[in-house]
Amino acid sequence: MDGRILSLFYICIGFIWWFSMFTFGLPVTILFILSKNIRSVFFSWVYATIIEPIQRKKLDVTRKKLFQILEDSLGNRDNSVPLEVLEIGVGHGPNLKFYPENCNLTVLDKHKFFEKEFSKNKKKYPHVSYQKTVIQPAECMRGVDDNSFDVVVSTFLHCSCDDSVAVLQEVKRVLKPEGKYLFSDHTGFPEGDIGLYIQRFFNPLWSLFFDGCHLDRNVSRKIKEAGFSDVQLQKHVSRGFKMYLLRHHILGIATK
């Protein structure tokens, strides 16, 4: 589909969504505005039962690339020594099957609603030694010690966290010297692109119904400016009709 036609189509969809949510959909909108707990429960259910199953094949391709970057960065790692890993925003554990052998994994998520699904999923991957779950936001990981992890992992976290800068400072705090931060996220269109303005048009409702997820964040800039000693970052653009609003992705690894 031609880019201009695609942009016009999503502008029309945006107007329809805004209109519906403030007319016959107004009670639902008010409910979501008033209750963060309902928003969180709704998103947890939608992600685990609809979004993840539909997008699993595409997302698994990205996850495989991401963890290959980690394997390459570890070089001649001694596999007899456990790799101390913290995954933040773990959800139900879709990354588990991609972890390297002999990992001690601690997980953190602000949503307790994912814990039951994660507990079932982790049993499928005995090569990962599960340590504990911390229910806290990534912006303030009080339950995690300084300089305690070889690797911190996050996928699709910065789009929905409250403060990316605070998250990145916490990541640096808990990483050991020379520790690695492995990340993947969707991000905004480039500045000046009409797609960025369309993302911003959708963003208030998108954020409300997808538990704080923002379409237009410049995640790559925040990671580059966070003070890591080295940042290796790849940008990918997804084509196709369905992925328009989430077209731009980044993945990479940063060193403390």
N, C-alpha and C positions, 0 to 999 in steps of 0.2 A: 504494500500500500504506500502511495506517495506520502512523503513526510508532512506536507502541508495539509493533506486530507486527514491524515492520522491525528495531527494536532487539532484540527477543527472538530473532529469526532470527539476527542477527549474534552475539549472545551464544552461541547454540547452535553456530554455525560456529566460533567461537573455542574453545569447549571441545573440539570434534572435532579442530581443528588442534593444540591443545596435546597432547591425548591421543595423536594419531597420531605426532607428532614425538618423543615420549618412549616409544614402544612399537616398532612395526615400522619407524618412520622414524628411530629413534635413531642408526643409523650415519651417516645424512646430516646429522643435527643435530650430531653430534660432529665430523664432517669440516668443517662450516661454522664451528663454534666455533674449531677449531684452525688453520684456514687462511684468512687474510684474502685471500690471492691468489685462492683458489678462489671465495670470495664475490664478489670484484670481477669475475672473468671471467664467472661465472654471471650476475650482474646486467647486465653490459655486453651479453651475448648476449640475455638476456630483454628488456631495454629496446629494443634495436635491432630485434629480429626479431618481438616479440610486442606489447609495450605500445604502442610508438610507432605501428606500423601500425594497430592497433585504435582508438587514441584520436586519430589524426592530425587528423580533421576537427574534433573538439571543441577540441583543443589549438590548432589553427591559428586558430580564431575568437578565442581568448584572445590568441594571439601578435599577430594583426592589430590588436586593440584596444590592446595594449601598445605596439606600435611607432607607432601613431597618436598615442598620448600623447607619445612622443618627438618626432615630427614637429611636433606642436603646440607643444611646449616650445621647440623650436629657432627658432621664429618666422621671421623673414626671413633665414634662413641663406644665406650666399654659397656656392652649390653648386660654385663653381670651386675652393674651398679644401677639401681632404680633411678629413673628420671622423675624428679619431683615436679608435678604439673598441677596448676590451678586453672580450671576453666570457669570463667565468669559469664553469667547469663546462659547457663548450661541447658535450660529448658528440659525437654524429656530425654536429652542425650543423643541427638542425631550424629554427633561427631565421634562417638565411642569406637566405632569399628575402624576408624582411620588412625587411631593412636599407635605409636610404635610399641614394640615389645617392652615388657618390664617397666611399666609406669605406675607410680604412686599418684593416684588422682584424687585431688580435693576439688569439690564443685561448689559454686556459689550462684545463687539466684535470688532475686527479690520476691519472686512468686513462689509461695508454698504450694500452689495448685499443681505445679509441675512435678512435685516430689514423688507422687505415687507412680506416675508413668516412668520417671527416671529409674525408680527402684526396680521396676519390671524389666526395663531395657538393659540395665547394667549387667544383669545375669547372663545375657547372651555373649558377653565379651570378657572371658576369664583372663585374657592376656593383660587386662588393665586391673590393677589392684586398687579398688575403691577405698578411700580413707574416711572421708566424712563429707557431709553437706552443710554449708553455711547459708542460712537464710538472711541475707543482708543486701542492700544495694551496693553496686560496685563503686559508687562514689565515696563510700565510707566503710571499708572492710575491717571493722574493729576486731573481728574474729580471726584475722590472718596476721601472722608475725612478719616483721621486717626481714628482708633478705632471706626468704625461706623457700623460694621456688626457682627451679632451673628454667621453667617455661610457664608463661601465662597465655591462655588461649581465649579469644572471643570471636564469635561469628554473629553478625547482625545484632550487635549490642549498641553501638554508638548511635544508630538511627533512633533508638527509643530510650536511651538513658537521659537523666535529667541534666547532667553536666559532664560532657566528654572530657573537658580539661581536668576536672577532679578525678575522673576514672583513670586517666592516663598517669596522673601523679601517684595514685594508689598502685597502679601496675608497676611503676618504677620502684615504689617503696618495697613491695613484696618480692620483687625479683632479686636473685643473687647477683653479685657483680658479673657482668658479661652475660646475664640471663637474657632469654629471648621472649619477645612478645609477638605471638602469631595472631593475625587478625584478618577478617574478611567482613565486608559490609556493602550495603548499597549506598549511593551517594547522589547528590544533586547533579543536574545538568550543568555544563559549563556556564559561567557568567555570560549574559547577553543572549543565550539561546532561548527561544520561545518555550522550549520544554521546561526550563526552570520556572518561568512565570506560571505555566500550567500546574507544575508541582505545588507552587505556593498557593494557587487557587484552590487546589484540593486539600492542602495540608491541614487546615483546622478540623475538618470533618474526618479526614484520614487519621489524624492523631487521636481524635476522640474515640473512634471506633476500633482502632488498632493499638490501644493502650500506650499512647505516647509516641508511637513511631512517626518520625518526620521524613518526608520525602526529599527535602532539599538541603540537607546538611552537607557541608564540605568537610567530610571526615578526614580525607587525606591531608588537608592543610593542618588540621589540629594535631594529627600524629607527627607530621614533620616538624611542627613547632613545639613539641612536648619536651624536647631536650634529650632524646635518645642519642647515643654515640653514633649509631648508624641506622638508617631506615632504607629498606629495599621494598619497593612498592610497584605493583602492576595494576594497570587499569584495563577493564574489559567493558565492552558495550554489547548488550544483548539486543538482538534484532527480533522483530515480530510484533504483532498486534497486541497480544496480552501483556507483554512486559514493558510497555511504553513508559509508565510512571516509575518503574524500577529498572530502567535500562542501564544505568551506569553503576558499575561495581568496582571495588578495589579489593586486592588481597596482597598480603606481604608479611614481612617479618622485620622487627626492630630490635636492636641490641641495647641493653642498658649501658 
